[in-house]
Amino acid sequence: MTSIPAATVRTRVHVPLRFADGFSVTAEVVTFHGLVDGAEHIALVLGEAGGRPLVRLHSECLTGDVFGSARCDCGPQLREAVERIDAVGGVLLYLRQEGRGIGLYNKLDAYALQDAGLDTYQANTALGLPEDGRDYTSAAQMLAALGVTDLDLLTNNPDKAGQLRALGITVAETVPTGVHATPDNLHYLHAKATHTQHTIALPGLASLAG
């Protein structure tokens, strides 16, 4: 288990959220001091505390979360996660990790390579960048600062659970998100399922474990 420095809560503020489909909810938005990467990550505390909290680590995706890009499933996953976490109580960590950690401009460069035939991981590699550069140490710090060290994790990505466990967070259960496939993101989702073993059931793929 990796030892990590403690972070502390900086600010708590209630923010009413409204999504394009009309779903609305109020979240307690929390900021932090002492995050190891210095980024402005936030936590959205949702629902009523009760049993083991449901947690999602959601990496920022400007194109999907804000502009509704259909090239990925990020926007629909964010919308789904907020409602599901609010229903049972838990936390959504909104992490400033655009493009699996490579940044917005590099992500758009990678899109251009994908248009030429590479998959999402091959495109990153062709740019001399990591396939997935995300480190979840700050996420573990945020959870510990909120007193959340035993949780269920809403994810299709086994790396998130693995990293959190290595950082001292108890992930009791991984809970898959829905599959948000479109004609524009099917190649992207297939790459995630086959290359990094995301638990996504897609046409043409066998049942995937993770």
N, C-alpha and C positions, 0 to 999 in steps of 0.2 A: 504494500500500500504506500502511495506517495504522500509525504507530508506537505501540506500547503499552508501558506500564511493566512491569517484570519482577515476577512473583510468585515466591514460594519455598515449598517444602514445609514444612509445620508438623508434621504427625504422619503416621506410617504404622502401620497396625494390621491384622492379619488377622482377618477376620470370616467365620464359616461362614454361608452363606445357605441357606434352605430355602423353596421355593415351595409353594403350595397343592396342586399336582399331584404333589408328592414330589421334584421335581428339586432337587438340592442341589449346592453348589459353594462353595469358599472364595475370597473376594476379598480383595485388599489394598486397604483403604480409606484414602484419602489426603486430608488437609486442607491448607489453604494459608494463607499470609500474603500480604497485599498485593493482594487482588482488588479491582478498581476499583469494583465496586458494593457491596462490604462484606457481601455475602450469604454464608451458610454452605453454599456448593456443595461437593460431594465428588466424588472420582474413585474408581471401582472398577477396579482393575487385575486383569485376568482372564487365565487361560491362560498358556502359555509364550511368552516373547519369541522371535521368530524372524525372519520376513519383515516386510513392511510391516504395521503394526498395523491392526486393524479398530477403529473408534471410533464410538460413538454419543453424541450430545448428547440426553439425555432430560430433558425439562422435567417437573418435579414435578407430579403430579396426585393429590391426596389421594383424591378420589372414585374414580378408576380404579385407581390403584396399590395403595391400602390396602383400600378397601371393595368393589372389584370392580364398579364402576358399568359398565353396558353402554351408557351414552350416548356413550362415546368408545371408542377403541381403545388407550388408553394402557397399561392393565394388561397386556394380551396382548403389546404391543410391548416392554414392559420385560422380561417373562419370556422372550420370543424373543431379545431382544438379549443378555441375559446368557449364554444357552446358546451362541449363535452366536459371540460374542466369545471365550468361554472355549475354544471348539474350535480357534480359530486364533491366539489371543493378541491382546490389545488393551486398550482402556480404555472404560468407560462413564462419562460425566460426568453426574452427577445434579444438575441445575440447579434452583435454587429459583425457578421461574418459573411459578407456578400460574396457570392460565387464560391461557396465552400472555402472561404478564407482567402481568395485571390484578389478580391476587390471588383468594383463595378466595371471599370474600363477593361480589365483583363477578362472578365466574364463575357463582355460583348465581343472582344477579340476571339474568345473561344467559340462563341456563337457563329462567327464567320467561318471558322474552321469546321464546325459541325455542318454548316450549309454545304461545305465541300466534301462531306462524307465521313468525317471522323465522329466518334461518339463523344460524350461529355468528358470522359476520363482521358481518352486519347488526345483531345483538343488541349486540355490543360498541359499534358506532357509535352506536346509539340511546341508549346509556348515556353517550355523550360520551367514549368510551375508544378507544384504537387497536385496529384489527383484530388486529394482532399487535405487541405491545410489546416483544418479546424482542430483547436485544442480546447478542451472543456474544463480547464482548471478554473477559470473565472466562474463558470456555471456552478461548479462544486462550491466555490467560495460564497456565491450568492445564496445557494440553498442552505449552507451552514449558517450564514448570517440570519436567515429567516427561520432557523430552527428546524429545517426540513432535512433530515438525514436518512429517512426510511420512506420509500415512495414507490408508487407504480409509475412507469415511464411510458408515455404515449409516443410511440415511434415505430417506424419500420426499419430503422438503421441500427444494426447490432453494435456498431462502433460507439454509439452514444452510451449505451448501457455498459459496455466494457470499460470505457474511459471513466465513467462515474464510479464504477465499482473500484477501479484501481486508485481513485482519489478518495476513497473512504466513505462513499455514499452507498447505502443499501438499496439496491433496485430489486424489490420483491417480485415484481412481475412486469413484463413488457406487454403493452397493449397496442395492437396495430391501429394505425389510422385507416380510414377508408381509401379506396383506390380511385383516384381522380384522373382517369385516362381520357385524353382527347386525341384526335388525329394528329395534332401538332406536337404532343409530348410523348407519344407512344414509344418512339425510339429512345428517348431520354429515360423513360421508366424501365424499359427493357435493359438498358445498360446498368441502371442501379440494381436491378434484381439479379442480373447474371454476374456482374463484375464485383459488386460489394455486398452481395447476398441480402439486399433489402427484402423484407417480407412483403412482397407485392405479387398478387396473383394476377397475371395478365394473359391474354390470349396467346397461345403458342408456347407457354411456359408450363412446366410441371409444377405441382404444388411445391411451394418454397418454404423451407424451414428457417427459423432464425430466432 
